[in-house]
């Protein structure tokens, strides 16, 4: 195996303790507006191919077939020869941030048209290795019948990678669209843009300029406003959880800005009138860099804030040096406050990085005052002030160049070409760092991570393999390997466990020291892994009286991941947990739908045992009891998504 392409990061028992990495706090945005799907009242008069239903399902084996049940909450299109019209929303938009979930059956085709003009394609692209503009997530091409033959279609944009899920599963789009701009005479002065399109958690487009409407648009012209449209003349599609924010073109402004800076160590925000400023003067905006020092100072910015629209606004103050420890060397680390007019909007206590405040403001101009202090030596006094609301997108009020930002370094990506790539390192799982994990990548575009301390599958994903910048750049701060594709995250509990009874709760961990409810304290021991002739690893571990070999293989061109567990022993009471989720349903083809149709499980072999769906702790589990024959049992199942 010397030719094996094995990428390995060794974890040492003696680690140098480094300062905590600086994290970039993400502003907590105002909630999106959710489109009511109780009835069709919010849509323009529509044909009978569109309706509101309570549930949908689609067989991934049957083309263009979707089934529904009565109720509300899901918008569905089932075109017929007599009715196959597009659907228009009853409101118009310019700039918009849009989220929705969609489901299509095998072979189906639809699209989301921003302003009724610019299409993001919905298509059954499951398993497509080289997507084009006509695949799911593609920005459809423009069309000009007057161009030469073969050139009528132009300017289509394929997604950066194909992360489509199987027919019958729910998928998600997140779209940020910027409408074209026009001058006072109605002349277009800027093209429309797809600022960002995210498909199933993966960015597939960024800052794509659209020179005109795409093919089959409802309107051939371009305008500042237009209705959202869903294509209904091609194939069945279901849509739910439609959320959006509509944005206005004008932003907040700060004018006549001044700053004052004074030195000192403070336990609370002082009254600047009682201090002698070390520096003061006019400034272009909020810019922490004008102090010229890193610590033991207080700053105040004053001026006017111009509010373009009467609305509720949320202001958020981020003090980048706050680490969660409220004191440093027996002194407060820092704090701050924001006043607009005579109202205190934010009182930042300095215990966490970010504080926010909501305020109702009428359109107009108000006095503005922002103050903060910093005692902690070391990191620069980076800070940011954000605002959102009233049709404004999340906006920084900082001067250009003064926003907190991590050091810019080249990203380090790893892809698998030929034999599988194996990366040992740290991975994040449900907010916790897993320190004994391995990521395995395949050229098929199907990848996974395993927790070697538990024998647990953590993630599976499709698309690009992994980013190792945090592991391999400089000394490695977070030391994280980060999946790059569309990720499904599992519970992280052991796959194999011994249960005292069929009703006992599944253990959260393996091993006697940290055994969860229902565990008998069986000793889990990881015994390494071995590679087959093609480089696929089989993970070897022992649990109490049994030995387990655990192997995962991509199949069907990356459409599914086969998991094969071979267990050796004779003891009774052992089980394999194949899946857990909010709900698990058995389908007509013998497979199982998990977590509201997020993925499928197909059992191939269960050692002759009957799979069991049970409810435990408010969740459902798909379990297989292990029955050994001649000291061996095998469980094989496929994850399909």
N, C-alpha and C positions, 0 to 999 in steps of 0.2 A: 504493500500500500504506500510505498514511498512517493508514488506519483500523485497521491491523493491531494487535492487542493483543500487543505485544512487550515482555516483561519482561526487562531486561538488567542485569547487574552487570558493570561494566567492570573489567578487571584491569590495573593499572598496572605498568610496569617498575620504577619506583622505589618500594619499599615501606618504610613505617616499621616497624622491628623492635620488636615488643611483647613483654612478658614471656610466658613459656610459660604457656598456659592451665592452670588447676588442673583435673585430671581426678579423677573419683571412682572409686577402685579398687573393683572388685566382688569380694566375698569368694568364695573358691574352695570351693564346697560339697562335701560328701561325695557319693560316687557314689550313684545310684539303684539300687534292686534291680531286676533284669531278670527278668521272668516267663519261665520255661522254656516253649518251644514245641516241645520234642522229641517230646512225645506229649500225650494228653489227661488224664494222671494228676492234674494240678492243678486240674481242673474237675470240677464235680458231674456225676453220670451224665447223659449228653446223648443227644439223638436223632441220627439218622444224617445230618441236614443239616449237622452240624459235623464238621470233620476237620482234621488237620494235614497240610500239603503243603509241597513244596520251592519251588514257584514258581507264580505266577498271572499271568494276562493277561486283559484285557478290551478288546474292540473298542469304540471310542467311538461307532461307528455302529449297534451292535446292542443292543437293549434287553435288560436282565436276563440277559446272557450272560457268564459268566466261565469261563475254562479253567484247569486246574491240571495240575501234574506232580508226581510222587512226590518225597518228601523230607521235610524238617522245617524249622521256622523261621517258618512262616506259618500262622495260624489262618484258616480259611475257612468261610463259611456259604453253602450252595447249597440253598435251601428247595425242597421238593417238596410235592405235595398231601398226602402221607402224613407227611412230617416237616418241620415248620417251627416248631421250638421255640426259645425264648430260651436263652442260655448264661449260666450262673452260675459265677463263679470260686469256688474252694474255700476262700477266706479272706474275712474280713469287714474292713471299715474304718470308721473315723470320719473324722477329718480326713485328707486325702490329697492328695498331689501326684502327678499322673498324666500320663505321656506315651505316645503311641502313634501309629503310622502306619496309615492305612487306604486301601483302594482299592475303588471301586465301578464297576460298568458303567453304561451309559446308562440313565437312568430308575429307578435303584435307590434304596432307602430302608432305613435302619437307624437305630440310636441307641445311645449309651453312657449307661447308667443308673447314676449314683452311688448307692451303697447300694441298688441295685435300685429306686430311687424317683424320682430327679430326672434328666431326660433332656437330654443334649446331642445335637441332631439330626445324623444323617448322611444326606445327600441329594444327588442329582445336581442341583446348583444352578448349574452352569456357565453363565455368561453372564447370569444373573438380575441385573437392574439395581436392583430394589427388593426386597431380601430381607425375608421375614417370619419369624415364630417357627418355621415349618415348613421353612425352608431350612437348608442346611448351617451348623452352628454355632449355630443358634437354640436357646434354652431353651424346650422345648415347653410349650404351655399346660396349665393345669390343666383338669379337667372335672368338672362337677356336673350329673347328669341331672335333678335336681330344680329347677334354675334355669329361668327362663322360656325359651321357644323363642328361639334366636338368641343366648342368653347363657350356654349351658351351658359353653362354652369361655371361659377367662379367664386373665389374667396371663401370657400368653406373652411372650417377650422376643426380638425379632429381633437378629441380629448387627449390630454397628455398621457394618460394611461387608461386602460379599460378596467373598471372596477364594478362592472355590472353583476348583479346577483341573478340567481336562477328564476325562471318564470314562476309566478305564484308567491314570491317573497316581496315584502315591502322594501322599497328603496327610498333614498332621500336626495333631494336637491336643495342646496342653499345658493341663492343667486343674489349678487349685488350688481345692479344695473344703473348706468348713468345715461339719462336721456340726451338726445342731441340738443344743442344750444342754438338759439336764434337771436338776432339783433332786433331792434325796435321796428324795423321794416319787414321782419319776417324772413330775412335771409339766414340760411344756416351758417353758423360760424364755428361749430365744432361737431364732430361726428358722435353718434352714440357709442357707448362702450360697455362691454361685459367686464366690469371691474374685477369680479371674482366669481367663479362658479365652482362649487364643491359638490362632488357626487359621492355619496356614502362615506363622507368624512375625508375625502381626498381632493385636494385642489386640482382641477383639471383644466381651468383657464384662468389667466390673470391679465387684466388690462388689454383686452382684445378690442381693437377699433373696428366699428361696423360702418361701412361707407354707405349702406342703404338697406332697405328691407330684404329679408331672405325670401327664398322661393315659397310660394303658396301663402304669402302674407295676406291678411285681410285688407290691407291698404297699400297702395303703391307709393304714396307720398310719405313724408316725414313731418312729424309735429312734436311740439313740446310735451303734449299729453296724449294718452291713448289707453284703451281698455286692455286688460289682461285677457288672453284668449288661450283655450285649450283645444287642440285639434281633435275633431270628432269624426272625420270622414275616412279614416284609415283602418283603425282596429280598436278592440276593447281596451279600456284603461280605467283604473280606479284611482281616486285621489282623496287624501285625507290630511288633516292637521295642516291646513293652509294658514300660514302666519305671515304678516308683512308689516313693514314700516314704510310710510310714504314720506319722502324728504323734499324740503323746500330748497331753492337755490341759494338763498342768502344765509350768511353765517353771522355769528356774534363777532363783535370787534371791540378791541381795547384801544383807547386813544388817550393822549396827554399823560402818558405813563411816566412816573418818577419812582426812584428807589432810594432807600436809606439803609445803611449797613452799620452796625455797631458791634463791638467785640464784648465777650463776656461768657460766663457759664451760668446757665439759667435753670431753675427748677420748674418754671412756668413761663408762659408767654408774657414778656414785660410790656409796660406802657412805653412806647417809643418816645413819647414826649419827655420822659424822665431821663433819657439817655443822650449822650453826645455822639452824634453820628461820626463814624470814621470815614465813610464815603457817602455821597449822595449825588443825585443828578437825574437828568432825563434818560430814558431808556426806551428802546423800540418795543419792548414787550416784557413778559415775565421771563427772566433769564438769570438763573442762579449763578452763572459764571461771572457776573459783574462784581461779586464780592472778592474774587481773587484768592480766597482761602478755603480750607476744607472743613474747619471745625471751630467751635467756640465763638459763635457769632449769632446775631439775629438780623433778619432782613424784613423790610416792609415795602410792598409795591402799592402805589396808589394811582388813581386815574379815573377814567370813565369807561363803563361798559355799555355797549349799544345792543339792545335786545330787539331783534327784527319782528317777532311775532308774540302776541299775547298767548301764554301757555304755561303749563307746568314744566319746570326745568330741573334736571338733576346735575349738580356740580360734584366733582370728585377730586379730592386732593391726595396725591400720591407722594409720600416722602420716602425716597428710595433707600435711605440708610437705616430705616426702622427694621429690625431683624426679629421682632417678637419678644425680645428681652427689654422690659421698660426702663432698665437702668444700665449704665455702663460706667465703671470706675466711680461708683457712688453718686452718680449724677444722672438726671433724666437725659435720654438720648436726643429727644427733640419733640416738637409739637407744632401746631399751626392753627390758623383760623382764617376764614373768609367772610367778609362783610360786603353786602350789596345794599346800597342805600343805608338805612339805619338798622337792618336786620342781619343777625349772625346766621349765615347759611351753613357753615361748616365749623365745628369745633373739633379739631384733630387732637386727640389726647396723647398720641405718640406710642400707643401700645401695639398697633399693627400698622402695616405700610399705608393703608388707604382708608380714608374716611369720606363719607358722602353726605349730601344734604339736598332735599327737594324744596323748591320754592316756586310759588305762583308769581309770575311777572307779567305786567302789561308791556306792550311794545313801547320802546322809548329808551332814554339814556339815564343811567344811574351812577352815583359815586361808587367806586370800587376800591376795596382794600384787602390785600392778602399779606399775611405775616407768618413767619415761621422761624424757628431757631434750631441749631444743631450743636451738640456738645461732643459727639463721638468723633475721635480721630480715625483716619484711615480712608474709608470710601469718600469720593467726592460728594458734595451736597446736591446730588441730582434730585429733581422734583418735577412734578407735572400737575397741571390743573386741566381737567376735562369738563365738558358740558354736553348735555344731550337733551332733546325735547323740543316741542313746538314745531316738529317737522325738520329739525336739524339733525343730521347724522352726528354720531359721536365725534366731537371736535376738541382738539387741543387748543388751549389759550396761550401756550408757551410761544416764545420767540423761536423762529426757525433755528434748528440745530441744537436746541437746549433740552429736547426730550430725553428721558432716560433710555439708554439703549445698550445692549450687551456689546462687547467687542466683536467686530466683524472679522470672522475667519472663514476660510474656505471650508465648505462642508465635505465630510469624508463619507462617501457612500460605498457600500459593498453590494455587488450583485453576484449571482451564481451563474456561471457559464460552464456547461458540461456537468461535472460531478457536483453533488451538493456542497454548499458552503456551511461550515459550522462555526458559530461565534459564541465563545463563553464570555459572559459579562453580567452586568446588572441590567434589569429591566423594571419598568414601572408597571404595577398591576393593581388596579382599583385603588390608586393613591398611595400604594406602599411599594418600596423598593425591594425587589427580589434579588438576593445576592448570590444565589446558586442556580443560575438559569443558563439555558443554552438556546440560541436561535438557530434554526435550520432553514436554509434557503434552497430553492430548486429553480432551475431554468424554466420550468413550466409556469412560473409566476405564482405558485402556491407555497406559502411559508408558515412556520409556526414557532412558538417558544414553549419550552418545558421548564417546570420547576423541579430541579433534581433533588431537592430536599423532601418533596412530597410525592413524586411520581405523578404530577398534575399537569395537564395541558392548560396553559395560560391564555394564549392567543392563537388564532389562525388568521391569515390575511392573504389577499390577492393584490397583485400589482408589483411595484418595485420592492426590493428586499429590505435593506436596513441601513440606517445612518449610525455611524460610529464616531462622530465628531467629539462628543462628550467623553468618549473612552480614550481616544488616541491623540487629540490635540493637546499640546503642551503637557501638563502633568495629569490631565483628566480630572475635572472638578466633579461633575455629577457621575461620571463613569457609566453613563447609560448607553445602551443600544436601543435605538428607537425604530419600530416598524414604520415602513414608508407607505404601505398600501391601505386598503380598506379592511379594517380590523374587526373581527368578532372576539369579544372577551368573555372568557368562561370564569367560573367561580373560583378556581384555584384550589379547591378541595381535592383530596386524594381520589384517584380513579378507582382504586381497589381498597376495600376495607373489610374488616371482620365486624359483624353486627351481632349483639347479644340476642336479638330477636328480629323478626321481619318488620317490627314496628319501631325499632330503635332509630334514633336520629343519626344521620350521616355525620361522621367526624369532620371537624374543620381542619385538623392537622393529622399527620401520621407520627407515630412514635409515642413512647410512654410518658414523656415529660410534658408534652403539650397536647395530650389527647383531648378531643372535643366530646360533647355529649354523644353517647351511644358507642364510643370506642371502648374496646376491651384493653387498650394499652399495648397493642401489638407493636413490636419493635420494627421500625422501618429502617432499612439500610440500603443506601445507593451503592451499587457495585460496578459503576462505570458503564461504558457502552462499547459495542463492537460494530464494525462497518461491514456491510455486505460487498459483493463484487462491484456494485455500482456506486458505492459510497454512502448508502442510506444507513443511518445509525439505528441500532436496536438498543433501547435503554434497559439496563438490567438492575433490578432491585429486589430486595427480599422484604417480605412483610410477615412477621411471625413465623408460621410454619410453611409458608409457600414462597416460591421463587417466581418472579415475573419477568418476561421479556416483552417490551413495549415498542412497537415499530409503527411509523406513519409514512405512507407513500402517496404521492399525488397520482391521480388516475384520470382517465378520459380527457386528456389534454388540459388538465388543470381545472376541470369542472368539479372535482371532489377530492377529498383527502381520506384515504383508507387508513383506519387504525386497527392494528392486529395485536391483541394481547394473548400471549401464551403463558399459562400458569401451570406450575408443577407442584404437586403436594398431594396430601390426602385428607387434610383437615376439613371439617364442615363449618358452615356459617360465614363463608366469604362471598362477597358480592362485587360486581362491577357497576359503577354508576356511569351510564352512557351519556345522560343529559340531565340538566336541571334548568328550570325556568319558571316564569310566572304561569305559563300554561304549556301543556304538551298534549297534542292530539294525534291519534292514529289516522292516516289517510287511506284512501281506497287502494293505493298501490302497495300498501304494507309499510310505507315509510312513516316517519313521525315529523310533525311540524312543531317547532320549539319557539317559545317566547314570541307569541303573536306573529308567527310566520317570518321570523328573522333568519332561520336556517332549517334545513331538513336533516334527519338522521335515518339511514337505511341500515337495518341489521342484516348481515350476511351469514353469521354463524354465532350461535350462543351456547354451544356445547350441549344442545338438546334441551336446554332450560327455556322456560317461557318468560319473556320480558314482562315487567310489572310497572305500571304507572301508579305512583302513590303520591299523596299530599303530605308534606312534612314541613312544619314551621312556616306555613302560609305559601309554600312553593311546591311545585310538582317535580317529581324525579322519575327518570326512566332507569330502572334497575334490572340487572340480570343476576340471579343466584348462580353460584359456581358449583357444578357437580363434576367431580373428577372421575375420569375413567382411565384405569391403568396409570394413575398418578399424573394425569395431564388433562387440561381443559383449554379451549380456545374460544375467544370472543373476537369477532370481526364486525366492524361497522364502518360506514362511510359518513362523513360530514359533507353536506352538499349545500352550497350557497352561491 
